[in-house]
């Protein structure tokens, strides 16, 4: 048995590595002590799951593979398709909105 192991590791493409790190840190992430590459930053979310930010050469003005708009769209899809997953990815939103508990038949707030 034991503790649940990490099931997924996320890599996020950003346009500006240091700005991306600053944003992640402002949201509660912690940079790892060891950084293996010049174009990647390893961070930990508030509960200790690792994730990476990276940059790669691309055409100026081209949207990165994972843009903020894409992330928002995926989060909306998760919230509308799976209330249990929605609670896992946005646990405080339900309490703040004063909506019903999962499984009550009410829609999850977008």
C-alpha positions in Angstrom: 0.0 0.0 0.0 1.7 3.3 1.1 1.5 6.8 -0.3 0.1 7.5 -3.7 2.9 8.0 -6.2 2.9 10.8 -8.9 0.6 9.7 -11.8 1.5 12.5 -14.2 4.3 15.0 -14.8 3.4 18.2 -16.6 5.7 20.3 -18.9 4.5 23.8 -19.8 6.0 25.7 -22.7 6.4 29.4 -21.8 7.5 32.3 -23.9 9.7 33.8 -21.1 11.3 31.3 -18.7 12.0 33.7 -15.9 8.5 35.4 -16.2 6.9 31.9 -16.1 8.9 31.0 -13.0 7.9 34.2 -11.3 4.2 33.6 -12.1 4.4 30.0 -10.9 6.1 31.1 -7.6 3.5 33.8 -7.1 0.8 31.0 -7.4 2.6 28.9 -4.7 5.2 26.9 -6.6 8.8 26.4 -5.3 11.8 26.1 -7.7 13.8 22.9 -7.3 17.4 23.3 -6.0 18.8 21.4 -9.0 18.0 22.8 -12.4 19.3 20.3 -15.1 19.0 22.5 -18.2 19.4 26.1 -19.2 16.1 26.2 -21.0 14.0 24.3 -18.4 13.0 25.1 -14.9 11.9 22.4 -12.5 9.4 23.5 -9.8 7.1 21.8 -7.2 3.5 22.6 -6.7 2.3 23.4 -3.1 1.9 19.7 -2.3 5.3 18.7 -3.8 4.4 17.4 -7.3 7.2 18.3 -9.8 6.5 20.1 -13.0 8.6 21.8 -15.6 8.5 25.1 -17.5 10.5 25.2 -20.8 11.2 27.5 -23.7 12.1 26.5 -27.2 12.9 28.3 -30.3 9.8 29.4 -32.2 8.5 32.1 -34.5 7.8 35.5 -32.7 4.1 35.8 -32.2 3.4 32.1 -32.6 1.3 30.7 -29.7 3.2 28.2 -27.6 2.0 24.6 -27.6 0.4 25.1 -24.2 -1.0 28.6 -24.0 -3.0 30.1 -21.2 -6.1 29.9 -23.4 -5.6 26.2 -24.0 -5.2 25.5 -20.3 -8.4 27.5 -19.5 -10.3 25.5 -22.2 -9.1 22.2 -20.8 -10.1 23.2 -17.3 -13.6 24.2 -18.5 -13.9 20.9 -20.2 -12.9 19.0 -17.0 -15.3 21.0 -14.9 -18.3 20.3 -17.2 -17.6 16.7 -18.0 -16.5 15.3 -14.7 -17.6 16.9 -11.4 -15.3 14.6 -9.3 -12.2 15.7 -11.4 -13.5 19.3 -11.2 -13.4 19.1 -7.4 -9.9 17.8 -7.6 -8.6 20.6 -9.8 -10.6 23.5 -8.3 -11.5 22.5 -4.7 -11.9 26.0 -3.3 -14.1 27.4 -6.1 -17.2 25.4 -5.0 -16.9 26.6 -1.4 -16.3 30.2 -2.5 -19.3 30.1 -4.9 -21.6 28.5 -2.3 -22.7 25.8 -4.7 -23.8 22.3 -3.9 -21.6 19.4 -3.0 -20.4 16.9 -5.7 -23.0 14.3 -6.6 -26.0 16.5 -5.8 -26.9 16.8 -9.4 -26.1 20.5 -9.7 -23.8 21.7 -12.4 -20.2 22.5 -11.5 -19.5 26.3 -11.8 -17.5 27.4 -14.8 
